[in-house]
Amino acid sequence: MTSQSTRAITNDVPPERVWPWILQMGIYRAGFYTHDRVERAMFRARDVEGKHSATRIHRELQDLKVGDQVPYDGGRAAVVQP
């Protein structure tokens, strides 16, 4: 089964300051930057800091390439597109 969703927010911040946070999103990565109780319920807080969402940029999570998979819960993943 394939699913697709789009989420959007507006920030008054330059893209080069936001992009590093987006690159590191995902389970076993930096979390999803949502409310802690939501991440505990949905994703069981399996991220790089052992919390619910990262509080800093992690250099080891900044190398994301086309074709890489960003893991979600239940064995699902989003594939990085060009």
Buried (B, 14 or more C-beta within 10 A) or exposed (E): EEEEEEEEEEEEEEEEEEEBBEBBBBBEBBBBBEEEEEBEEBBEBBBBEEBBBBEEEBEEBEEBEEEEEBBBEEEEEBEEEE
